[in-house]
Amino acid sequence: MPEKLKIEISKKDMVSLILSAREKNETVGSAVNRYLRLLGISPEESKEISLMASAKDYYDRSQFLQQIPGKFLDDSFVLIECLENHRAELSQGNKSISLSYLVEALWIGRNMPDSKYKQVSFDVGAAEYYRNNPLLQYIPHDVLKDYSKLITYLVTYRDQMAKVDKKRNSLGYLVQALVMGGKIPREKSKKLNFIASAAEYVFERKDMVKEEMKRAYAELTHKQKNSARIITYLWRNIDRAIFTYLNDDSIEVSSRYFRNIMKFAMEIYGDEILRGTDKQQNPTGRRQNI
């Protein structure tokens, strides 16, 4: 029994190596299993590499994928339309191949940069997610036109939607699904994704945000509380240092991100803080169209 080899090699290169050394009439799965046992790859990695090898083998046998213009890979919308229009001829027998699988085949077969693949894969996954979720497909038009209503709708119903990787879907992912589904104009996607991220922050750190707003308000003078510029005074009194990124508590959020967080927090909790009226369940008093 040969000793297990210790080799530093990328998974894409490993797939190419395995397929190039495949014996005549040997299946992809058999070749992968044979070489991965020799290399001492973990079961988790073996599954991932097996899927990659299958996608690479599919690409090598698909003249259509090989002929897709390179410029199509730079635009998720164009690529998805191209793949959708030819889904029938790309299907194996009666089995419809997912867009995600086809994109993975292009990533490996065309040596697509990992950064580009990550974005295209995200967009394709969001597009497929939209097509499988009636709660996104049938959002009322008036909700789509008002970001406060839209974010509230997504927060209310996202636990009823299918979960990706068994995790609760982020608001940003749901917004991107709506963009890929044509419900939200592409030119609005960047702005709305930024708003969604800020809203996610407000909901994830609800207690901290509300307490800090209450503290900042309590420390205002009587004159400031009755001023037309009360919001400006309130914001200036907020302790920026405690607003750190969700994925890294050691880094303070950017000024732009902080402004968006506070704007949405005012939409949700403003009346509760300033006038004692809880708007959490219907944060649509100050309508802002998208």
VENFEN-V976665 format. One record per residue. RES is the residue in one small letter. D_LAST is the distance of its C-alpha to the last C-alpha in Angstrom with 2 decimals. Layout:
# VENFEN-V976665
res=<RES	RES>
d_last=<D_LAST	D_LAST>
This chain:
# VENFEN-V976665
res=<m	p	e	k	l	k	i	e	i	s	k	k	d	m	v	s	l	i	l	s	a	r	e	k	n	e	t	v	g	s	a	v	n	r	y	l	r	l	l	g	i	s	p	e	e	s	k	e	i	s	l	m	a	s	a	k	d	y	y	d	r	s	q	f	l	q	q	i	p	g	k	f	l	d	d	s	f	v	l	i	e	c	l	e	n	h	r	a	e	l	s	q	g	n	k	s	i	s	l	s	y	l	v	e	a	l	w	i	g	r	n	m	p	d	s	k	y	k	q	v	s	f	d	v	g	a	a	e	y	y	r	n	n	p	l	l	q	y	i	p	h	d	v	l	k	d	y	s	k	l	i	t	y	l	v	t	y	r	d	q	m	a	k	v	d	k	k	r	n	s	l	g	y	l	v	q	a	l	v	m	g	g	k	i	p	r	e	k	s	k	k	l	n	f	i	a	s	a	a	e	y	v	f	e	r	k	d	m	v	k	e	e	m	k	r	a	y	a	e	l	t	h	k	q	k	n	s	a	r	i	i	t	y	l	w	r	n	i	d	r	a	i	f	t	y	l	n	d	d	s	i	e	v	s	s	r	y	f	r	n	i	m	k	f	a	m	e	i	y	g	d	e	i	l	r	g	t	d	k	q	q	n	p	t	g	r	r	q	n	i>
d_last=<64.67	62.97	61.40	57.59	56.17	53.85	51.67	48.57	46.53	42.89	42.03	41.18	44.56	46.26	44.94	46.22	49.54	50.00	49.28	51.52	54.35	53.98	57.32	58.01	56.71	55.19	51.87	48.85	48.88	52.57	52.29	49.43	51.31	54.52	53.13	50.92	53.95	55.81	53.06	52.68	48.94	47.51	46.60	42.89	42.88	45.14	42.60	39.85	42.29	43.54	40.07	39.61	43.05	42.28	39.13	41.17	43.96	41.57	40.26	43.86	44.64	41.58	42.15	38.70	36.91	39.30	38.46	34.64	33.83	32.94	29.86	28.35	28.43	26.08	23.13	22.26	20.76	23.95	26.22	24.87	25.23	28.72	29.81	28.52	30.37	33.55	33.26	36.39	38.61	37.35	38.16	41.46	43.44	41.50	39.30	35.73	34.82	31.47	29.08	29.37	33.13	32.95	30.73	33.25	36.02	34.44	33.94	37.63	39.09	37.34	37.40	33.64	32.86	31.92	28.74	27.52	28.72	26.85	23.45	24.35	25.79	22.70	20.55	23.33	23.71	20.05	20.46	23.65	22.24	19.56	22.44	24.46	22.09	21.73	19.62	16.81	17.80	17.76	14.68	14.22	11.74	10.74	10.14	7.86	5.57	5.95	6.05	9.56	10.75	9.76	11.55	14.29	14.78	15.26	17.58	19.46	20.16	20.36	24.09	24.71	23.34	25.74	26.13	26.41	29.72	30.29	27.70	24.72	21.63	19.34	15.70	15.12	17.32	15.67	12.21	14.31	16.08	13.09	12.44	16.19	16.36	14.12	11.64	8.74	9.33	11.56	10.33	7.07	9.60	11.27	8.72	7.63	11.40	12.32	10.50	12.16	15.36	15.36	14.88	17.68	19.76	19.47	20.57	23.22	24.71	24.16	27.73	27.87	24.62	25.67	29.23	28.37	26.17	29.10	31.59	29.80	29.51	33.15	34.37	32.90	35.51	35.76	34.84	31.68	30.62	31.02	29.44	26.26	25.48	25.90	22.63	23.85	27.24	25.97	24.02	27.12	29.25	27.36	29.45	27.36	30.13	29.56	25.97	26.93	25.24	25.38	27.44	29.65	30.76	32.66	29.77	27.71	23.95	22.76	21.79	18.19	17.98	19.78	17.45	14.45	16.92	18.03	14.72	14.01	17.73	17.69	15.04	17.42	20.79	20.65	22.41	24.79	25.83	26.06	27.19	28.21	25.59	24.15	20.47	20.31	20.28	17.63	15.32	13.21	15.24	12.94	9.84	6.66	3.77	0.00>
